[in-house]
């Protein structure tokens, strides 16, 4: 959820809670004020009746004083004053309606009379309902205007931040394009942009130094390795070297080859991690797999491996990625399935628009499966492998957000890549 949306929702929820609490408080305050006003009116009616009786020594001839309804009934003794709310049936409305009534007694020449003064509460309820309806409409309109105003202000105030965020999202350390950040008058955003520019400058310097070191180190290592390998090849071809020394020379030669492969693999991993393979195109995986199988045809025949490719018919599966990395990806996966297979084994290759699965028979892993894609981790103790093939595959998959997974089922090692 975006920060602007979350801020708006928090603001809306808090405002609604405050409006609801204020509405309840206002309702009870208004109800209390109206009830007190009605009670005062009834008390005023009582005083008027008592003044009339005191002046004329008889009950009023009218059954109403002001807007109050009066009822007079004979009583044997004085009654205690009582103010209460009650419901009385109204034949005109055909329902029970709320009233507030005051009961008291007066003394005349005719005796004691109980006086009941009633005032309907319908008018006050209608008044409260009208007030709350008006306030509800006003509060809703005000709330909507405040929400829109808050959203508009927040959007404009946070616009420099989102522009900075968009610039960081598009930033590519491998390119020399400057990082364009938005200009703003907000102090916090100015400080943020300045710190980001400093950080980017340091990252670029460190990246350039690391890149140059990696390339220079790889180049400088490859040169003496090539010289050593050529000298060892000459020594191997010599006829005057004893058998024991020849065996030692061959071991050195094989170690030199492994060191050369290791150097090339580490350089490739560094380039992939530094995202130096920028060029992308639509790579036909079906066509590329068929070419790879042709390249490995001799190795497959040498190990007498049964190949079962399940490739889509008609058009191939096109993925947008660097062609060189796609070639390295398939070379490592297919080559790994051949190299670690058994004589007379089987390889199954399945390709769809969503995934690539390579299954091969072979011996059980000598390491935990969760470490298979880590560097210098080899599934077997084979001296041919430097333990970086599947690490390179994993790094390529991570670069393109592919999901790679390993499982072992029915004596088959299964590597699946989901695009």
Steps between C-alpha positions, in 0.01 A plus 500: 500500500635841405593749771252755365216245509592381849519859629159576348342190654644579845378858470153382391470242781612746770267769366205260493567392859523864613183590309313204651615582855417867451158408355414281801615769742300764314190275490497436875574866575217614272262240643588611853446869414160429339391281792595769748310756293188280496531442873526875558189557287304244700622657823385838365159350427482377858574851633233650273238249622592563864483879448160463330364283786645738759337798330160353411481205744386269220644297220569660159210462262738437208667162467810657347751756615743595232577187298456260793200269539339500849293228663321551834386206711363505858736365766442398858836636611786705361734316260875530479637695203628259234672573166533206260493387136221278376338364184134563426290363218402756238187402310573744219852366442386148598814442702650569842682833515752625759396767752655666801256559782499673836256389772421730797197594715314823582250594772174678410159556667385186323778292655833355394562444130780312330636695204677325213689724256625332185723617219560288183861410420436445130586857415834480684581165335417644159715801581794280602455284190496807275807644670691174470398452137626848417816448701554157341480646150724787602750268672505260202560785258766647725666160545508437125645847437762455772595155364536632145693803622730282712556260208578786262737670744676173587535408134660833415718510811628143441545542124879567530537183707324286240710655223813414698369148554429462127853621420650241736283229345632582153859542615750262339846494652647364177396807303670836529179697481460746792232441757244776447322586823215746531556856617302593808477771763427254784803479730461131580484403132797723417708322766376161376600578139843627607570185702380277214731681254794449737413133543463446122835666435673272753321189365605585144862552604505171694330320213746636244798410718366149559424453131846610394663285766301193398571543130868581554549214745329255264707620205827490694424151633403361159829607341736303729253210502514487120881503511507225764251290301701536175827405674335199662363390163853513358633299792223240460597457135866443594625138485788537751291544816464203740156356559476623860585856402258480208222410741586802716506727194156377393362570849643851486352546152154392614520729806602786273197437279273495805652825624440658160136385502461626856636841406268527200199390706569748779541779246170401339325498838636845580376635165155350554477639853609842376238480222748560220289306249263779397405399147180295484306338219236233446689172538336188355560242772373212287748574223782561751434168679511313169836661418636412845395138460687489169812641668483240778414217258841332532494507881145360503599219264820430695303443821225315313237736647137473388374849413128582523435861401143626533514827312195696378399444140481788255613832640762502770505663845642852479642666812634855514852475641865528409588244231839421654350437843229280348773295330697471826182404691412210270864389461539466876168326562524250211876451547444437871229240422742318263812527716337371817297229325578128507592281206180390329305766690218726384436872453152652468465862381156665521437852372177700523410867485529518877783267598805294405562168674814286460496157668793260502582169661810487719650422836370656817629842603789514742384835640164627634272600212448851640874568449504386139484855356766641733850574376764226510237240595519188284238227486776240456873490564575516128826682432366636171264743673605821674167530682382821333279378213171498689599817688528674164161357397346625827650847452365524144153394619506759778596770249184433298272410796480135392428246777735201506436189705664159555323177597589130500224259402509137382884498471490814282662834573252767386587865445203719402501867403177698504498806273 
